Amino acid sequence: MQVDKKRHPSPEACAASLAAVGDAMYAIGGKWKLKIIVALIDHRRRFNELQRLVEGISAKVLSNELKDMEMNGFVRRIPVAEGSTLMEYELTDYSDTLGDVLHSLTVWGTMHRKKITGRSMEIPALEVASVD
């Protein structure tokens, strides 16, 4: 979607867009959710491994974010062994619907970093299935 500053959408279209963006931000917004999703893209991980990968996140915040993401259908918990309390976390098929969003944010974030700092950072491509 291109932002057309000259076009003035109807109040109904504007309200619908605001509602859709609000729903998306509720589900994946905040400082940590997309970072957690990126950390889980290539394979499932245990809690402590996730906490090490997502720098700066506390155990309490990670726990709350994972519960919220599980409730929204992005993450599932898998016991490490039968009857074990140790869990691994993995992305669900539903999280694949974020492939285009993650790609666009990566491209935009790289462009923005270059604009602000004058240099870019090479970022490897994310292996996320896109929805057709």
GUZALUM-939378 format. One line per field, with one value per residue (C-alpha): residue in three letters; x, y, z. Coordinates in steps of 0.25 Angstrom, whole numbers. Layout:
N
code	[Ala, ...]
xx	[X, ...]
yy	[Y, ...]
zz	[Z, ...]
This chain:
132
code	[Met, Gln, Val, Asp, Lys, Lys, Arg, His, Pro, Ser, Pro, Glu, Ala, Cys, Ala, Ala, Ser, Leu, Ala, Ala, Val, Gly, Asp, Ala, Met, Tyr, Ala, Ile, Gly, Gly, Lys, Trp, Lys, Leu, Lys, Ile, Ile, Val, Ala, Leu, Ile, Asp, His, Arg, Arg, Arg, Phe, Asn, Glu, Leu, Gln, Arg, Leu, Val, Glu, Gly, Ile, Ser, Ala, Lys, Val, Leu, Ser, Asn, Glu, Leu, Lys, Asp, Met, Glu, Met, Asn, Gly, Phe, Val, Arg, Arg, Ile, Pro, Val, Ala, Glu, Gly, Ser, Thr, Leu, Met, Glu, Tyr, Glu, Leu, Thr, Asp, Tyr, Ser, Asp, Thr, Leu, Gly, Asp, Val, Leu, His, Ser, Leu, Thr, Val, Trp, Gly, Thr, Met, His, Arg, Lys, Lys, Ile, Thr, Gly, Arg, Ser, Met, Glu, Ile, Pro, Ala, Leu, Glu, Val, Ala, Ser, Val, Asp]
xx	[0, 6, 3, -4, -4, -12, -23, -34, -41, -55, -58, -62, -50, -41, -49, -47, -32, -30, -38, -30, -17, -21, -24, -11, -3, -11, -7, 8, 11, 20, 35, 37, 27, 33, 47, 42, 36, 49, 56, 47, 47, 58, 54, 48, 55, 55, 51, 65, 71, 60, 63, 78, 74, 65, 74, 69, 56, 53, 48, 35, 33, 37, 27, 16, 19, 19, 6, 0, 6, 0, -13, -13, -9, 6, 13, 11, 18, 23, 28, 43, 39, 27, 22, 33, 31, 42, 36, 41, 34, 31, 23, 10, 5, -3, 10, 14, 4, 13, 24, 21, 20, 34, 40, 34, 39, 53, 54, 48, 57, 69, 66, 62, 75, 83, 75, 78, 92, 97, 101, 93, 95, 95, 83, 81, 68, 57, 52, 38, 27, 19, 4, -2]
yy	[0, 13, 26, 36, 49, 56, 46, 49, 36, 36, 36, 22, 17, 25, 19, 5, 7, 12, 0, -10, -3, -3, -18, -21, -12, -19, -33, -30, -16, -12, -13, -28, -37, -35, -38, -50, -55, -52, -60, -72, -72, -82, -92, -94, -89, -91, -79, -76, -76, -67, -57, -57, -55, -43, -34, -26, -33, -38, -52, -46, -38, -50, -59, -49, -46, -61, -63, -52, -57, -71, -66, -58, -71, -67, -76, -90, -97, -111, -119, -123, -137, -145, -139, -129, -115, -110, -104, -100, -89, -89, -81, -86, -86, -74, -66, -69, -58, -48, -51, -39, -30, -35, -33, -19, -15, -20, -13, 0, -1, -3, 9, 17, 14, 18, 31, 34, 29, 31, 16, 3, -10, -23, -31, -46, -49, -55, -68, -66, -72, -62, -63, -63]
zz	[0, -4, 4, -5, 3, -8, -7, 3, 7, 12, 27, 26, 19, 29, 40, 34, 32, 46, 52, 44, 48, 62, 62, 56, 66, 77, 72, 68, 74, 85, 86, 87, 79, 65, 71, 78, 64, 57, 68, 65, 50, 48, 59, 72, 84, 99, 108, 113, 99, 94, 106, 101, 87, 89, 96, 108, 110, 125, 128, 133, 120, 111, 119, 117, 103, 100, 107, 99, 86, 89, 91, 78, 71, 67, 76, 82, 94, 93, 105, 103, 108, 112, 126, 126, 131, 121, 109, 95, 87, 72, 62, 57, 43, 45, 48, 34, 30, 35, 25, 16, 28, 34, 20, 18, 32, 30, 16, 23, 35, 27, 18, 31, 38, 25, 25, 40, 41, 27, 26, 24, 32, 23, 28, 23, 17, 26, 23, 25, 16, 9, 7, -7]
